[in-house]
Amino acid sequence: MSSSRTIIVVDEFHPSPKGRYKDDAPGCDKTSGEVFRNSMLIKALETHDKVIVDLTGYNRYGRSFLDEAFGGLISRAGFTKVQLDEKLVIKHDTVPSFVATANERILAADLKRQNN
């Protein structure tokens, strides 16, 4: 494994990602953070040294989507924060607060795991 993978969310997953779980609301089976994590992100992290998730192109990401997609890597998929720090880069060219929120959700999941 010595490769990188860039996932452009609005092109490769859905133009308007939303929701935490696939059964949250009609359509969330195609748009939720759970589906994004399970269908794209885990495999990319398992098969590449570096994964860049580009959130650019959509400016309405909800905390629930970001929490489930990124925090769920720790709380549900078994990754560690150290692994994610080494392999995962999250970016958004115009709204850096989405990146900050995603990173906060990773940190919160890690702290919760440590305290359990």
C-alpha positions as CSV (number, residue, x, y, z in Angstrom):
1,M,0.0,0.0,0.0
2,S,1.7,3.2,-1.1
3,S,-1.0,5.2,-2.8
4,S,-3.4,8.0,-2.2
5,R,-7.1,8.3,-3.0
6,T,-9.1,11.4,-3.2
7,I,-12.9,11.1,-2.7
8,I,-14.8,14.1,-4.1
9,V,-18.0,13.7,-2.1
10,V,-20.4,15.6,-4.4
11,D,-19.1,13.7,-7.5
12,E,-18.5,10.2,-6.2
13,F,-21.1,9.9,-3.4
14,H,-24.0,12.3,-3.6
15,P,-24.4,16.0,-4.6
16,S,-26.2,16.8,-1.4
17,P,-25.2,14.5,1.5
18,K,-27.4,14.5,4.5
19,G,-28.5,12.5,7.5
20,R,-26.8,10.3,10.0
21,Y,-28.3,6.9,9.3
22,K,-29.6,5.3,6.2
23,D,-33.1,5.0,7.6
24,D,-33.4,8.6,9.0
25,A,-35.6,9.8,6.2
26,P,-36.6,9.0,2.6
27,G,-33.5,9.1,0.5
28,C,-31.0,8.8,3.3
29,D,-30.2,5.3,2.1
30,K,-28.2,7.2,-0.6
31,T,-27.1,10.3,1.3
32,S,-26.3,9.5,4.9
33,G,-23.0,9.6,6.8
34,E,-23.5,6.0,7.7
35,V,-23.8,5.0,4.0
36,F,-20.8,7.2,3.0
37,R,-18.6,5.7,5.7
38,N,-19.6,2.1,5.0
39,S,-19.7,2.3,1.2
40,M,-16.7,4.5,0.4
41,L,-14.6,5.7,3.3
42,I,-13.7,2.4,5.2
43,K,-12.6,0.7,2.0
44,A,-10.5,3.6,0.9
45,L,-8.8,3.8,4.3
46,E,-8.2,0.0,4.3
47,T,-6.6,0.0,0.8
48,H,-4.7,3.3,0.6
49,D,-1.9,5.0,2.6
50,K,-3.6,8.4,2.4
51,V,-7.2,9.3,1.8
52,I,-8.3,12.8,1.0
53,V,-12.0,13.5,1.5
54,D,-12.9,16.7,-0.5
55,L,-16.2,18.1,0.8
56,T,-16.0,21.1,-1.6
57,G,-19.1,21.7,-3.7
58,Y,-21.8,21.5,-1.1
59,N,-22.2,24.0,1.7
60,R,-24.9,22.5,3.9
61,Y,-23.2,19.5,5.6
62,G,-25.0,18.8,8.8
63,R,-23.2,17.8,12.0
64,S,-25.1,14.5,12.0
65,F,-23.6,13.6,8.6
66,L,-20.1,14.6,9.6
67,D,-20.3,12.9,13.0
68,E,-21.5,9.6,11.5
69,A,-19.1,9.6,8.6
70,F,-16.0,10.6,10.4
71,G,-16.6,10.1,14.1
72,G,-18.1,6.7,13.2
73,L,-14.8,5.6,11.9
74,I,-13.7,5.4,15.5
75,S,-17.0,4.6,17.3
76,R,-18.3,2.0,14.8
77,A,-15.6,0.9,12.4
78,G,-12.7,0.4,14.9
79,F,-10.2,2.9,13.6
80,T,-8.0,4.8,16.0
81,K,-7.4,8.5,16.0
82,V,-3.7,7.8,15.4
83,Q,-4.6,5.8,12.3
84,L,-6.8,8.6,11.1
85,D,-4.2,11.3,11.8
86,E,-1.8,9.4,9.6
87,K,-4.1,8.5,6.8
88,L,-7.1,10.9,6.5
89,V,-7.2,14.4,5.2
90,I,-10.5,16.3,5.1
91,K,-10.8,19.5,3.1
92,H,-13.4,22.0,1.9
93,D,-12.1,24.9,-0.2
94,T,-14.6,27.5,0.9
95,V,-16.1,26.4,4.3
96,P,-13.3,25.4,6.7
97,S,-15.8,25.0,9.5
98,F,-17.0,21.7,8.0
99,V,-13.4,20.4,8.3
100,A,-13.2,21.6,11.9
101,T,-16.5,19.9,12.7
102,A,-15.4,16.6,11.2
103,N,-12.2,16.7,13.1
104,E,-14.0,17.6,16.3
105,R,-16.3,14.6,15.8
106,I,-13.2,12.3,15.4
107,L,-11.7,13.7,18.6
108,A,-15.0,13.4,20.5
109,A,-15.4,9.7,19.4
110,D,-11.8,9.1,20.4
111,L,-12.3,10.6,23.9
112,K,-15.5,8.7,24.3
113,R,-13.7,5.4,23.4
114,Q,-10.9,6.2,25.9
115,N,-13.4,6.8,28.7
116,N,-15.3,3.6,28.2
